[in-house]
Amino acid sequence: MRKFDLLILTALVFVATGCRLKPAAPVAERWGDAVMVKASAGSSLRYIAEGHKVEVIIAESELQKSWESAVAFCGTIQCEVVSSSITTRVGDSIPSGVISLRVAPDDLKKLFTFIEKLGSIAQHTTERQDKTTVVVDAEAKIKNLTSFRDNLRAMLGKPSAKVADLVEIQKQLTDTQSQLDSETAQRKILANETEKIAVEISFRVERNRANGGGLSQIWNALRESGSILADSTASLIMTIVAVIPWLILIVPAAWLVAKAWRILKLRRNRTVSPPSSTTSL
């Protein structure tokens, strides 16, 4: 039994030594333990991107104040201002304001309660988009790229690696790190879309009905009549310009027809009139 055990131990040592003395495989084959495998999306967690568009009707005198108060209120809750703009009245242009926010789901109700106090809600639109597949793919890519990068770094630390292999590994490591940074940035964007709710607030100024009648209606009628007159004049000019080339043919043809008609009429009169008779005394 001792000899048998010794024989088995010798065989195991020989096999282990033989594996170590095995010729080095090409670099592509030695990267087999770092090949990326696509993960399956078996998670039941859903990632939903939710957005709201709210249109608020407000008095023109309250536009600036309400717009500023909405931006300030965002700073008191879990909210961030993505963009904001406001336009004042210039000539006949109507003033307006727009604010784009991203708010945490827990503070969404607080934001809507505050918006309702600013004015009348004319329209409220809600949109939801399922981004679970995109998020799961991004997380799988990040996981695989991270493992692949770590394996490449471990290969660089092996003392038995050749210079040519080290150069190739370093190049692949640089490309992998670049892809990993890109996927990580994309995942942060998706997290911002799915973990916070997008809200767009549009302020629309209500029209002053007191100025809607009387002289304003007369002025609007005169302005519209002037526009109609200009359109009619333009149409007439275009018609005349379109007819002018045809006058070169129509006028000579009409003159020839009239002349032929006079000649024909003259001949007919000569044929119909009776010959004059003379009486001798």
KANOR-V13101 format. One record per backbone hydrogen bond with DSSP energy under -0.5 kcal/mol. NH is the residue of the N-H (numbers start at 1). CO is the residue of the C=O. E is the energy in kcal/mol with one decimal. If there is no record, write none. Layout:
nh:NH co:CO e:E
nh:NH co:CO e:E
This chain:
nh:5 co:1 e:-2.7
nh:6 co:2 e:-2.5
nh:7 co:3 e:-2.2
nh:8 co:4 e:-2.3
nh:9 co:5 e:-2.4
nh:10 co:6 e:-2.1
nh:11 co:7 e:-2.1
nh:12 co:8 e:-2.3
nh:13 co:9 e:-2.2
nh:14 co:10 e:-2.1
nh:15 co:11 e:-2.4
nh:16 co:12 e:-2.6
nh:17 co:13 e:-2.5
nh:18 co:14 e:-2.6
nh:19 co:15 e:-2.2
nh:20 co:16 e:-1.7
nh:21 co:17 e:-2.0
nh:22 co:19 e:-0.8
nh:30 co:26 e:-2.1
nh:31 co:27 e:-0.9
nh:32 co:29 e:-1.7
nh:34 co:31 e:-2.2
nh:35 co:32 e:-1.1
nh:42 co:40 e:-1.6
nh:48 co:46 e:-0.6
nh:49 co:129 e:-3.2
nh:50 co:48 e:-0.7
nh:50 co:193 e:-0.6
nh:51 co:127 e:-2.9
nh:52 co:198 e:-2.7
nh:53 co:125 e:-2.7
nh:54 co:200 e:-3.0
nh:55 co:123 e:-2.9
nh:56 co:54 e:-0.5
nh:56 co:202 e:-3.4
nh:57 co:120 e:-3.1
nh:58 co:56 e:-0.5
nh:58 co:204 e:-2.4
nh:62 co:59 e:-1.1
nh:63 co:60 e:-1.0
nh:66 co:62 e:-2.6
nh:67 co:63 e:-2.5
nh:68 co:64 e:-2.1
nh:69 co:65 e:-2.2
nh:70 co:66 e:-2.1
nh:71 co:67 e:-1.7
nh:72 co:68 e:-2.3
nh:73 co:69 e:-2.4
nh:74 co:70 e:-1.5
nh:75 co:71 e:-0.8
nh:75 co:72 e:-0.7
nh:76 co:73 e:-1.4
nh:77 co:73 e:-0.5
nh:77 co:74 e:-0.8
nh:79 co:77 e:-2.0
nh:80 co:102 e:-2.0
nh:82 co:80 e:-0.6
nh:82 co:100 e:-2.6
nh:83 co:100 e:-1.4
nh:85 co:98 e:-2.6
nh:87 co:96 e:-3.0
nh:93 co:90 e:-1.9
nh:96 co:87 e:-1.3
nh:97 co:203 e:-1.4
nh:98 co:85 e:-2.9
nh:99 co:201 e:-2.3
nh:100 co:83 e:-3.3
nh:101 co:99 e:-0.5
nh:101 co:199 e:-3.4
nh:102 co:80 e:-2.0
nh:103 co:197 e:-2.6
nh:104 co:78 e:-2.7
nh:105 co:195 e:-0.6
nh:107 co:104 e:-1.4
nh:108 co:105 e:-1.0
nh:111 co:107 e:-1.8
nh:112 co:108 e:-2.2
nh:113 co:109 e:-2.3
nh:114 co:110 e:-1.9
nh:115 co:111 e:-2.3
nh:116 co:112 e:-2.2
nh:117 co:113 e:-0.7
nh:117 co:114 e:-0.7
nh:118 co:114 e:-0.5
nh:118 co:115 e:-1.4
nh:119 co:115 e:-0.9
nh:120 co:57 e:-1.9
nh:122 co:55 e:-2.6
nh:122 co:120 e:-0.8
nh:123 co:55 e:-1.2
nh:125 co:53 e:-2.8
nh:127 co:51 e:-3.0
nh:129 co:49 e:-2.2
nh:131 co:47 e:-3.1
nh:131 co:129 e:-0.6
nh:135 co:131 e:-2.2
nh:136 co:132 e:-2.8
nh:137 co:133 e:-2.3
nh:138 co:134 e:-2.2
nh:139 co:135 e:-2.6
nh:140 co:136 e:-2.4
nh:141 co:137 e:-2.5
nh:142 co:138 e:-2.3
nh:143 co:139 e:-2.4
nh:144 co:140 e:-2.6
nh:145 co:141 e:-2.9
nh:146 co:142 e:-2.3
nh:147 co:143 e:-2.1
nh:148 co:144 e:-2.7
nh:149 co:145 e:-2.6
nh:150 co:146 e:-2.3
nh:151 co:147 e:-2.2
nh:152 co:148 e:-2.0
nh:153 co:149 e:-2.3
nh:154 co:150 e:-2.0
nh:155 co:151 e:-2.0
nh:156 co:152 e:-1.7
nh:157 co:153 e:-1.0
nh:158 co:155 e:-1.2
nh:161 co:158 e:-1.2
nh:166 co:162 e:-2.4
nh:167 co:163 e:-2.2
nh:168 co:164 e:-1.9
nh:169 co:165 e:-2.7
nh:170 co:166 e:-2.5
nh:171 co:167 e:-2.0
nh:172 co:168 e:-2.2
nh:173 co:169 e:-2.5
nh:174 co:170 e:-2.1
nh:175 co:171 e:-2.1
nh:176 co:172 e:-2.4
nh:177 co:173 e:-2.4
nh:178 co:174 e:-2.0
nh:179 co:175 e:-2.2
nh:180 co:176 e:-2.4
nh:181 co:177 e:-2.3
nh:182 co:178 e:-2.0
nh:183 co:179 e:-2.5
nh:184 co:180 e:-2.2
nh:185 co:181 e:-2.1
nh:186 co:182 e:-2.2
nh:187 co:183 e:-2.2
nh:188 co:184 e:-1.8
nh:189 co:185 e:-1.8
nh:190 co:186 e:-2.2
nh:191 co:187 e:-2.3
nh:192 co:188 e:-2.0
nh:193 co:189 e:-1.7
nh:194 co:190 e:-2.3
nh:195 co:191 e:-2.5
nh:196 co:192 e:-0.7
nh:197 co:103 e:-3.3
nh:198 co:50 e:-2.2
nh:199 co:101 e:-2.4
nh:200 co:52 e:-2.6
nh:201 co:99 e:-3.0
nh:201 co:199 e:-0.5
nh:202 co:54 e:-3.0
nh:202 co:200 e:-0.6
nh:203 co:97 e:-3.4
nh:204 co:56 e:-3.4
nh:204 co:202 e:-0.6
nh:205 co:95 e:-0.8
nh:206 co:58 e:-2.0
nh:209 co:207 e:-0.9
nh:211 co:208 e:-0.9
nh:212 co:209 e:-1.6
nh:216 co:213 e:-1.4
nh:217 co:214 e:-0.5
nh:218 co:214 e:-1.5
nh:219 co:215 e:-2.8
nh:220 co:216 e:-2.4
nh:221 co:217 e:-2.3
nh:222 co:218 e:-2.6
nh:223 co:219 e:-2.4
nh:224 co:220 e:-2.3
nh:225 co:221 e:-2.6
nh:226 co:222 e:-2.3
nh:227 co:223 e:-1.6
nh:228 co:224 e:-2.4
nh:229 co:225 e:-2.7
nh:230 co:226 e:-2.3
nh:231 co:227 e:-2.1
nh:232 co:228 e:-2.4
nh:233 co:229 e:-2.5
nh:234 co:230 e:-2.3
nh:235 co:231 e:-2.0
nh:236 co:232 e:-2.3
nh:237 co:233 e:-2.5
nh:238 co:234 e:-2.1
nh:239 co:235 e:-2.0
nh:240 co:236 e:-2.5
nh:241 co:237 e:-2.5
nh:242 co:238 e:-1.8
nh:243 co:239 e:-1.6
nh:244 co:240 e:-1.9
nh:245 co:241 e:-0.6
nh:246 co:243 e:-1.1
nh:247 co:243 e:-1.1
nh:247 co:244 e:-0.9
nh:248 co:244 e:-0.7
nh:248 co:245 e:-0.5
nh:249 co:246 e:-0.9
nh:250 co:246 e:-2.8
nh:251 co:247 e:-2.3
nh:253 co:249 e:-1.6
nh:254 co:250 e:-2.6
nh:255 co:251 e:-2.2
nh:256 co:252 e:-2.4
nh:257 co:253 e:-2.3
nh:258 co:254 e:-2.3
nh:259 co:255 e:-2.4
nh:260 co:256 e:-2.6
nh:261 co:257 e:-2.1
nh:262 co:258 e:-2.0
nh:263 co:259 e:-2.2
nh:264 co:260 e:-2.4
nh:265 co:261 e:-2.0
nh:266 co:262 e:-2.3
nh:267 co:263 e:-2.3
nh:268 co:264 e:-1.9
nh:269 co:265 e:-1.8
nh:270 co:266 e:-1.8
nh:271 co:267 e:-1.8
nh:272 co:268 e:-2.0
nh:273 co:269 e:-2.1
